[in-house]
Each structure stands twice: as C-alpha cells, then as structure tokens.
Amino acid sequence: MIDDSRPIFLQIAALIENDIVDGNLPEESQVPSTNEFAAFHRINPATAAKGVNLLVEEGILYKRRGIGMFVCTGARAALVARRTQEFFEQYVRPLAAEARKLGIPPDELSRMIIRGAEAGPAADGNQERSAAL
C-alpha cells in the first residue's frame, strides 16, 4: 500500500480519503489513530499525524478532544466533488483535446466513451493479450 512514489503522509491522507469515498469510513465515524496507522504501515507516528492533520486542514476530518479524529459531515460529498474536478482536468480535457486533433466529433467521442464504459475491466488490453494466446 505504501510506496516510494509520493511522500508517505500524502499516501496516508489518500488512504483515508479512499475509505471515505468508498463508504468504509462513513461521516461522523472515528478514524484509526495515528499510532494505529504508524504500527500498521510501519511508519513514524509523526508522519501518520501529518497525513491526518492535512485532512483536518482541508475540513475532511475533525478532532474530538480526548477521543480521536472523526469524519466531518459532508466530507464524502466534498471529496467526490474535488475528485470529479480533478478527473475532468486530468482525463477529460486531454481526451477532448486529442479528439479535436484527430477530428473526432463530440457525438462520436461520446459514443466511444460509452462503448469503453460498457466494456468494463477487460478494456485495459488484457482481452487482446488473451486472444493472442
């Protein structure tokens, strides 16, 4: 789960965010402690705390003094909205730009996206490799 590609505290924050978006950490539920994160991932507790505190600064988590950290009401909606915007910027804009370069009209691009979405997980190229074997 933890790798060398990004700072560890950002990975901890992302793990918590994913659990919130996936529904594994519902709003108003308690988040594991920084010591629990540190022990599970074999990292420094200060690093785990830095990831948790980042989410506090963003209004995703809040602290109940003497009890622990909890998921804020509205956190899932805020994360979904932010990630939807990031998805648009990272994937949709470049996709649309490439389609324009290739002369693919918007209606054809829409059909292609729908076809890709309906294809499911096999659309990642594994199907072609399997057929070649």
C-alpha positions as CSV (number, residue, x, y, z in Angstrom):
1,M,0.0,0.0,0.0
2,I,2.7,2.5,0.9
3,D,5.3,3.0,-1.8
4,D,8.1,5.4,-2.7
5,S,6.3,7.3,-5.4
6,R,4.9,10.0,-3.2
7,P,5.5,11.3,0.3
8,I,4.2,8.9,2.9
9,F,2.0,11.5,4.7
10,L,0.2,12.1,1.3
11,Q,-0.4,8.4,0.9
12,I,-1.9,8.2,4.4
13,A,-4.2,11.0,3.6
14,A,-5.2,9.4,0.3
15,L,-5.9,6.0,2.0
16,I,-8.3,7.8,4.4
17,E,-9.9,9.7,1.6
18,N,-10.4,6.5,-0.4
19,D,-12.1,4.9,2.6
20,I,-14.4,7.9,3.0
21,V,-15.3,7.9,-0.7
22,D,-15.8,4.1,-0.8
23,G,-18.1,4.3,2.3
24,N,-15.7,2.3,4.6
25,L,-15.4,5.4,6.8
26,P,-18.9,7.0,7.0
27,E,-19.4,10.5,8.1
28,E,-19.1,11.0,11.8
29,S,-17.2,7.7,12.2
30,Q,-13.9,7.6,14.0
31,V,-10.7,7.3,12.0
32,P,-7.9,5.0,13.2
33,S,-5.4,6.8,15.4
34,T,-2.1,8.0,14.1
35,N,-0.4,5.3,16.3
36,E,-2.6,2.6,14.6
37,F,-1.6,3.9,11.2
38,A,2.0,4.0,12.2
39,A,2.0,0.5,13.6
40,F,0.1,-1.0,10.6
41,H,2.2,0.7,7.9
42,R,5.5,0.6,10.0
43,I,6.0,4.4,9.7
44,N,6.8,7.1,12.2
45,P,3.7,8.3,14.1
46,A,4.6,11.9,13.3
47,T,4.4,11.1,9.6
48,A,0.9,9.5,10.1
49,A,-0.2,12.5,12.1
50,K,1.0,14.8,9.2
51,G,-1.3,12.9,6.8
52,V,-4.3,13.1,9.2
53,N,-3.7,16.7,10.0
54,L,-3.7,17.6,6.3
55,L,-7.3,16.2,6.2
56,V,-8.2,18.3,9.2
57,E,-6.9,21.4,7.5
58,E,-9.0,20.5,4.4
59,G,-12.1,20.1,6.5
60,I,-12.4,16.4,5.9
61,L,-11.7,15.3,9.5
62,Y,-12.1,16.9,12.9
63,K,-10.8,16.2,16.3
64,R,-12.8,15.4,19.4
65,R,-10.5,16.3,22.2
66,G,-9.5,13.2,24.2
67,I,-11.4,10.8,21.9
68,G,-9.8,11.0,18.4
69,M,-10.4,12.0,14.8
70,F,-13.7,11.8,13.1
71,V,-15.0,12.2,9.5
72,C,-16.8,15.5,9.0
73,T,-20.4,15.7,7.9
74,G,-20.3,16.4,4.1
75,A,-16.7,15.1,3.8
76,R,-17.7,12.4,1.2
77,A,-19.6,14.9,-1.0
78,A,-16.6,17.4,-0.8
79,L,-14.1,14.6,-1.8
80,V,-16.3,13.4,-4.6
81,A,-16.7,17.0,-5.9
82,R,-12.9,17.6,-5.7
83,R,-12.1,14.3,-7.4
84,T,-14.6,14.8,-10.1
85,Q,-13.0,18.2,-10.9
86,E,-9.5,16.5,-10.9
87,F,-10.8,13.8,-13.1
88,F,-12.1,16.4,-15.6
89,E,-8.8,18.2,-15.6
90,Q,-6.6,15.2,-15.7
91,Y,-8.5,13.0,-18.1
92,V,-11.4,14.6,-19.9
93,R,-9.7,17.8,-21.0
94,P,-6.7,15.9,-22.6
95,L,-9.1,13.4,-24.1
96,A,-11.2,16.2,-25.7
97,A,-8.1,17.9,-27.0
98,E,-6.8,14.8,-28.6
99,A,-10.2,14.1,-30.1
100,R,-10.2,17.6,-31.7
101,K,-6.7,17.0,-33.1
102,L,-7.9,13.7,-34.7
103,G,-11.1,15.3,-36.0
104,I,-13.4,13.1,-33.9
105,P,-16.7,15.0,-33.4
106,P,-18.2,15.3,-29.9
107,D,-21.0,12.9,-30.7
108,E,-18.6,10.2,-31.8
109,L,-16.4,10.8,-28.8
110,S,-19.4,10.3,-26.6
111,R,-20.2,7.0,-28.3
112,M,-16.6,5.9,-27.8
113,I,-16.7,6.8,-24.1
114,I,-20.0,4.9,-23.6
115,R,-18.6,1.9,-25.5
116,G,-15.5,2.0,-23.3
117,A,-17.5,2.3,-20.1
118,E,-19.7,-0.6,-21.1
119,A,-16.7,-2.8,-22.0
120,G,-15.7,-3.0,-18.3
121,P,-12.4,-4.1,-16.9
122,A,-11.4,-6.2,-19.9
123,A,-11.0,-3.0,-21.9
124,D,-7.5,-2.5,-20.4
125,G,-5.8,-4.6,-23.0
126,N,-5.9,-8.0,-21.2
127,Q,-8.6,-9.2,-23.6
128,E,-6.3,-8.6,-26.6
129,R,-3.4,-10.5,-24.9
130,S,-5.7,-13.4,-24.0
131,A,-6.9,-13.6,-27.6
132,A,-3.4,-13.6,-28.9
133,L,-2.5,-16.6,-26.7
